[in-house]
Amino acid sequence: MPLFLLWLLLVPLSASAKDLGELSANPYQQNSTANPYGAGSPFAPNGVNNPFSPYGSPFSNQSARDPFATDAPRLYDQQGNYRGKLSANPYDPDSTSNPYGRYGSRFSPDSIHNPYGAGNPYRSDSPTNPYGRGLRIEGQ
């Protein structure tokens, strides 16, 4: 019985993440934020490119575009490894916009801004590869 109760408590936590597409430069991939007819549509209800959605609004705490957001969408690679927050907040240590942070510095191997690291345009999982898969975006 205690294991069942523990399972009930953990199931809502694992099911709460929302799939917001993939941060990718590939305009032909359906789930790419660069596809204006897919996940990158400015009319997608939970899209990061929709200024009226909670994940694309410049005034939402969950938005990738709010410079003061603290609960921005998170990035994961295809193996499920955490790759930072897709955020415009330059002060958040996990933000991709923090020029001194692990995921925003152009010198960090984990940053999407490093052309020799995670941002290498020749890697299949890089968000800068126009034919690649990109990074998965998850919202709360």
N, C-alpha and C positions, 0 to 999 in steps of 0.2 A: 504494500500500500504506500509506504513512503517514497518508493521509486516512481510510482505512478504520479504522485503529487509533484515530485521534482520534474518529471517529464512535462506535466501540464504547465509548470511555471516557465520552462525553457522553450517550449514550442512557440509562444507568441513573440519571444525575443528573436528567434531565428527567422520567423516569417515576416518581420516588420520592415525589412529592407526593401525598398522599391527600386526596380530596374529602370534606370533613366537613359539607357542606351550605352554607346561606347564613344569615348573621346578618340576620334580618328579623323584623319585627313582624307579618307576614302569616300568620295561622294557617291559611289555605286553600292556600297554596303547598306542594307536596309536599316540597321541599328546604329549607323554612324551619325554623329552630330554634324557632320559636313553634308549629309544628304538632306536637301530642303524638302523632300517628300516623305522622309522617314522620321527618325528620331530627332533630326535637326530642324524639323519644321517649326516655324514661329507660331504655329497653331496647336502644337502637341500639348495636351492638357498638363503633363508633368515634364515638359521639355525644358532643358537648360537654355534654349534659345527663345523661349516664350516669355516676354516681359511681364505677363500677367499670371504666370504659374508660380507656385511657391519656390521653385528651383531656379527660375530665371529672372525673377523680380529684383530690381535694384533696392528694394526695401524689405525683403524677407530675410529672417535669420537663417533660413535653410538654403538660401540662394547662392549660386556660384558667382553672381554678379554684384552682390552687396559687399562693399568694401569693409563693412563692420560685422559681417556674418561670422558666427562662431560654430554653427552646426551645418556647415556646407556639405555638399555631396562628396563622398569618398571615392577614390580611384583604386582599382584592383587590376592586376595583370591577369593573364589567362590561367595562371596556376593558382590564383587566389591570394597572392601576396599583396599586402597593403602598399599603395604608392602615393599616399598623401591625400590632401583635400583639394578638390577643384574649387578654388576660392579666389576672390579678388582682394582678400584681406592680407595686406603685406606684413601684418604683425603676428598672425597666427603661425606658430612654429611648424605646423604640418601643411601650410598653404603652398600651392604651386606658384603663388605670387610673392612669396617672401624671398627676396634676393639673397638672404643670408641663411635660409633654412635648408634642410636636407632635401626637400622636394622642389624647391624653387631656385636654388643657386645654379648658375650655369657651370659651376665647377664640380658639383656633386654627381657621382655616378648614378644616383637614384633619381635625379631630376629630369623632367621632360624637356627642360631647356638646354641640356647638355647634349650637343650633337655627337659626342663620342660615348655617351652613356645610354640612359633610358630614352633619350630623344633622338637616337641615331636613326636617320631616315631609311636605313637599309635593314633594320630589324623588323621582323614581321609583326611584333607586338608593340611597335613604337607608334605613338599618336601622330607623328609627323610623316609616316610612310603613307604615300597616297594610294597604295595598293594593299596595305596591311590591315590588321584586325583592330589595333588600338587597345585602349584600357577601358575596362568596364566601369561605369558610373553607377553608384548606389546612393540613394537618398534615404533619409530616416522616415 
